[in-house]
Amino acid sequence: MQNAKQISVPLVNKPGKLAQLLTALAKEKVHLTALSVMDSKERSTLRFVPEDFDVSRRALEAMNIRFEVTEILLIDVPNQSGALRHVCEKLAAEHLNIDYVYGSCASSGSKKGAQAVLKVNDLAKAQRVLGEASVNGRVQPKPVRRRPTVRRR
């Protein structure tokens, strides 16, 4: 788990606008950890977490692109059923609200899992709560408890 900076860019909902922006970022060697695009009729919001915030900021400023910066949590989530649910349960138990969550991509066969981007109402408290649930920076899911099988005769 780590703090990171997310960049949000408003985009006009027209073909090619996202491709243009991503092409410009790629030319500046901006690497993205996670990305999300949400639409609302005429406008979309591109949210991304860059590996190097300063390079991204300079690239967007050079292109005169308006953007906002938000502090988020970047959490390693194991590729196991219920892992993200466990994170949400821990936060809910402490009355922490998740404003939004999105993830990075992991290949379907990856055991490493993916990273989840969480925007929460109290970043410091969420770090404390999730820090208690992590080992080596990875959020650990609750162990799966299986009922013993009952043999019928």
C-alpha positions in Angstrom: 0.0 0.0 0.0 1.3 3.4 -0.8 0.1 7.0 -1.3 0.1 8.2 -4.8 -1.1 11.1 -6.9 -3.9 10.7 -9.4 -4.4 13.1 -12.3 -7.9 13.8 -13.5 -8.4 15.4 -16.9 -11.8 16.5 -18.3 -12.3 15.3 -21.9 -14.9 16.2 -24.5 -16.8 13.0 -25.6 -15.6 12.9 -29.2 -13.9 10.1 -31.1 -10.1 10.3 -30.9 -9.8 12.7 -27.9 -8.6 10.0 -25.5 -6.3 8.6 -28.1 -4.8 12.1 -28.7 -4.1 12.6 -25.0 -2.6 9.1 -24.5 -0.4 9.6 -27.6 0.9 12.9 -26.2 1.7 11.3 -22.8 3.4 8.4 -24.5 5.6 10.7 -26.5 6.8 12.2 -23.2 7.5 8.6 -21.9 4.7 8.8 -19.3 4.0 5.3 -17.9 0.6 4.7 -16.4 0.0 2.5 -13.3 -3.8 2.6 -13.5 -6.4 4.3 -15.7 -10.1 4.9 -15.7 -12.5 6.9 -17.9 -16.0 7.7 -16.9 -18.5 9.6 -19.0 -21.3 12.0 -18.3 -23.0 12.8 -21.6 -20.9 15.5 -23.3 -17.8 15.1 -21.1 -15.7 12.3 -19.7 -13.2 12.3 -16.9 -9.9 10.5 -17.4 -8.3 9.5 -14.2 -4.8 8.0 -14.1 -2.0 7.2 -11.8 1.4 7.9 -13.4 4.6 6.2 -12.4 6.3 9.6 -12.4 4.0 12.4 -11.4 6.4 15.3 -12.2 6.9 14.1 -15.8 3.1 13.8 -16.2 2.5 17.2 -14.8 5.1 18.9 -17.0 3.7 17.1 -20.1 0.1 18.2 -19.4 1.2 21.8 -18.6 3.2 21.9 -21.9 0.1 20.9 -23.8 -2.0 23.5 -21.9 -4.3 20.7 -20.6 -6.3 21.5 -17.5 -6.1 18.8 -14.8 -6.7 18.2 -11.1 -4.5 16.2 -8.6 -5.9 13.9 -5.9 -4.1 11.9 -3.3 -5.2 8.3 -3.4 -4.2 4.9 -2.0 -2.6 2.4 -4.3 -3.1 -1.1 -2.9 -1.7 -4.4 -4.1 -4.6 -6.8 -4.3 -3.8 -10.5 -4.6 -5.4 -12.4 -7.5 -7.8 -14.2 -5.2 -11.5 -14.3 -4.9 -12.7 -11.8 -2.3 -9.5 -9.9 -1.9 -11.0 -6.5 -2.8 -14.1 -7.3 -0.8 -11.9 -7.7 2.3 -10.4 -4.3 1.8 -13.9 -2.7 1.5 -15.1 -4.6 4.6 -12.1 -3.3 6.6 -12.8 0.3 5.6 -16.5 0.0 6.2 -16.0 -1.4 9.7 -14.1 1.8 10.5 -16.8 4.0 8.9 -14.5 5.0 6.0 -16.3 5.9 2.8 -14.9 4.9 -0.6 -15.6 7.7 -3.0 -14.5 5.5 -5.9 -12.2 2.6 -6.8 -10.7 1.3 -10.0 -7.9 -1.0 -10.8 -4.9 -1.7 -12.9 -4.8 -4.6 -15.2 -3.3 -8.0 -14.4 -3.1 -10.9 -16.8 -5.7 -13.5 -16.1 -3.1 -16.1 -15.2 -1.1 -13.8 -12.9 -0.8 -14.8 -9.3 0.6 -11.4 -8.4 -2.8 -9.7 -8.9 -3.4 -6.1 -9.6 -3.4 -2.7 -7.9 -6.5 -1.0 -6.8 -6.8 2.8 -6.7 -8.9 4.0 -3.8 -10.2 7.5 -3.1 -11.4 7.5 0.5 -12.8 10.2 2.7 -9.9 10.0 5.3 -6.6 8.9 3.7 -4.6 8.8 6.9 -7.2 6.6 8.8 -7.5 4.3 5.8 -3.8 3.8 5.8 -3.8 2.9 9.4 -6.7 0.5 9.0 -5.3 -1.2 5.9 -1.8 -1.2 7.3 -3.0 -3.5 10.0 -4.3 -5.9 7.4 -1.2 -5.9 5.2 1.9 -8.0 5.1 4.8 -6.8 3.0 2.6 -4.1 1.5 0.1 -6.5 0.1 -3.4 -6.6 1.5 -4.2 -10.1 2.7 -7.6 -11.5 2.1 -9.5 -13.3 4.9 -8.8 -17.0 4.8 -11.5 -19.0 3.1 -13.3 -21.1 5.6 -14.8 -24.2 4.1 -17.5 -26.2 5.8 -16.5 -29.8 6.5 -18.1 -32.2 4.1 -20.8 -34.4 5.6 -21.1 -37.9 4.3 -24.5 -39.1 3.8 -25.3 -42.8 4.0 
